[in-house]
Amino acid sequence: MADLSAQLRRHPFCAGLAPEHVEALASCASDVAYAPGQLLAREGTDADATFLVTAGRVALCTGSDIVETVEAGELLGWSWLIDGTCWHLDAVAHSAVRALRLDGDTLDARMHADPVFGHALARHVLRTVHGRLERARMRSLDVFGAPS
């Protein structure tokens, strides 16, 4: 687990998290690798994890359309935070990908057991959600123009 802790400490998502919160994440983490074209998540299946991408690029797709890409240093997947939620897109390795996979059920249990950890993690996830929504808004403006 020491190696996972070190990897987490280096990941930009964990910047500003207390050391004990990084250790809590490490207890939920596994180091995973995906070959180009391999699925990390399939649209419509249970959302059960978060991935902290450490190398490579993941395409978020619906059908054959790439909606967005997630790169090294970014987080993929927050739907597990909402009970009964499924993946909304396919997540496909666009290149060779390495990531830290954080188990959603274990994270959820830790968040409930330690509300301070839960609050800190939720705020970090919401930063990612905010950034993705802002990028989607900018793409929408590029396609449809600013409202009049």
C-alpha positions as CSV (number, residue, x, y, z in Angstrom):
1,M,0.0,0.0,0.0
2,A,3.0,2.3,0.5
3,D,3.4,2.5,-3.3
4,L,-0.3,3.3,-3.8
5,S,0.0,6.0,-1.2
6,A,3.0,7.5,-3.0
7,Q,1.2,7.4,-6.3
8,L,-1.8,9.1,-4.8
9,R,0.3,11.8,-3.2
10,R,1.7,12.6,-6.7
11,H,-1.7,12.7,-8.4
12,P,-3.0,16.2,-8.9
13,F,-6.5,15.2,-7.7
14,C,-5.1,14.6,-4.2
15,A,-3.4,18.0,-3.9
16,G,-4.6,19.6,-0.7
17,L,-6.0,16.4,0.8
18,A,-4.9,15.7,4.3
19,P,-2.3,12.9,4.6
20,E,-4.8,10.7,6.5
21,H,-7.3,11.2,3.7
22,V,-4.8,10.1,1.1
23,E,-4.2,7.0,3.2
24,A,-7.9,6.3,3.3
25,L,-8.0,6.5,-0.5
26,A,-5.0,4.2,-0.7
27,S,-6.9,1.6,1.3
28,C,-9.6,1.6,-1.5
29,A,-7.1,1.7,-4.4
30,S,-5.7,-0.8,-6.9
31,D,-3.2,-0.1,-9.7
32,V,-4.7,-1.0,-13.0
33,A,-3.6,-1.0,-16.7
34,Y,-5.6,-1.0,-19.9
35,A,-4.5,-1.6,-23.5
36,P,-5.7,0.7,-26.3
37,G,-9.3,0.0,-27.1
38,Q,-10.0,-1.8,-23.7
39,L,-13.1,-0.6,-21.7
40,L,-12.7,0.8,-18.3
41,A,-16.4,1.3,-18.0
42,R,-19.5,0.4,-20.1
43,E,-22.5,2.8,-20.5
44,G,-25.5,1.5,-18.6
45,T,-23.6,-0.7,-16.2
46,D,-23.4,-0.1,-12.5
47,A,-21.1,2.8,-11.6
48,D,-18.8,1.2,-9.1
49,A,-15.4,3.1,-9.2
50,T,-13.5,6.2,-9.7
51,F,-10.3,6.1,-11.7
52,L,-7.4,8.5,-11.1
53,V,-5.6,8.4,-14.5
54,T,-1.8,8.3,-14.1
55,A,-0.7,7.7,-17.7
56,G,-2.4,7.7,-21.1
57,R,-5.8,9.0,-22.3
58,V,-9.3,7.7,-21.9
59,A,-12.0,8.5,-24.4
60,L,-15.5,9.0,-23.1
61,C,-17.9,7.8,-25.8
62,T,-21.5,7.4,-26.6
63,G,-21.7,5.0,-29.5
64,S,-18.9,5.8,-31.8
65,D,-18.8,9.5,-30.8
66,I,-16.1,10.8,-28.5
67,V,-17.7,13.3,-26.1
68,E,-14.5,14.1,-24.1
69,T,-11.2,12.7,-23.2
70,V,-9.6,12.2,-19.7
71,E,-5.8,12.4,-19.5
72,A,-3.1,11.6,-17.0
73,G,-3.6,13.7,-13.8
74,E,-7.4,13.7,-14.1
75,L,-10.3,11.9,-12.4
76,L,-12.7,9.6,-14.3
77,G,-16.1,8.7,-12.8
78,W,-18.1,10.1,-10.0
79,S,-21.5,8.5,-10.6
80,W,-20.9,5.9,-7.8
81,L,-21.6,8.8,-5.4
82,I,-25.3,8.5,-6.2
83,D,-26.8,5.2,-5.2
84,G,-28.1,3.1,-8.0
85,T,-26.4,5.2,-10.7
86,C,-24.9,3.7,-13.8
87,W,-22.1,4.8,-16.1
88,H,-23.5,7.4,-18.6
89,L,-20.8,6.9,-21.2
90,D,-18.3,4.2,-22.3
91,A,-14.8,4.9,-21.0
92,V,-12.3,3.4,-23.5
93,A,-8.5,3.5,-23.3
94,H,-7.5,5.7,-26.2
95,S,-3.9,4.8,-25.6
96,A,-2.2,2.6,-23.1
97,V,-3.6,3.7,-19.7
98,R,-2.5,3.3,-16.1
99,A,-4.8,4.4,-13.4
100,L,-5.5,4.0,-9.7
101,R,-9.0,2.4,-9.4
102,L,-10.8,3.5,-6.3
103,D,-13.7,1.1,-5.3
104,G,-16.9,3.0,-5.0
105,D,-18.5,0.8,-2.4
106,T,-15.5,1.1,-0.1
107,L,-15.2,4.8,-0.7
108,D,-18.9,5.3,0.1
109,A,-18.5,3.3,3.4
110,R,-15.4,5.3,4.4
111,M,-17.2,8.6,3.6
112,H,-20.1,7.6,5.8
113,A,-17.9,6.4,8.6
114,D,-15.7,9.6,8.5
115,P,-17.7,12.7,7.5
116,V,-14.6,14.9,7.5
117,F,-13.0,12.6,4.9
118,G,-16.4,12.4,3.1
119,H,-16.6,16.2,2.9
120,A,-13.1,16.6,1.7
121,L,-13.5,13.9,-1.0
122,A,-16.8,15.3,-2.2
123,R,-15.3,18.7,-2.6
124,H,-12.4,17.4,-4.6
125,V,-14.8,15.4,-6.8
126,L,-17.0,18.5,-7.3
127,R,-14.0,20.5,-8.5
128,T,-13.7,17.9,-11.3
129,V,-17.5,18.0,-12.0
130,H,-17.3,21.8,-12.1
131,G,-14.4,21.8,-14.6
132,R,-16.2,19.3,-16.9
133,L,-19.4,21.3,-16.9
134,E,-17.5,24.4,-17.7
135,R,-15.7,22.7,-20.6
136,A,-19.1,21.4,-21.9
137,R,-20.5,24.9,-21.7
138,M,-17.6,26.3,-23.7
139,R,-18.1,23.5,-26.3
140,S,-21.8,24.4,-26.5
141,L,-21.0,28.0,-27.0
142,D,-18.6,27.1,-29.8
143,V,-21.3,25.0,-31.5
144,F,-24.4,27.1,-30.9
145,G,-23.0,30.6,-30.1
146,A,-23.7,32.8,-27.1
147,P,-27.3,33.3,-26.1
148,S,-28.7,36.6,-27.3
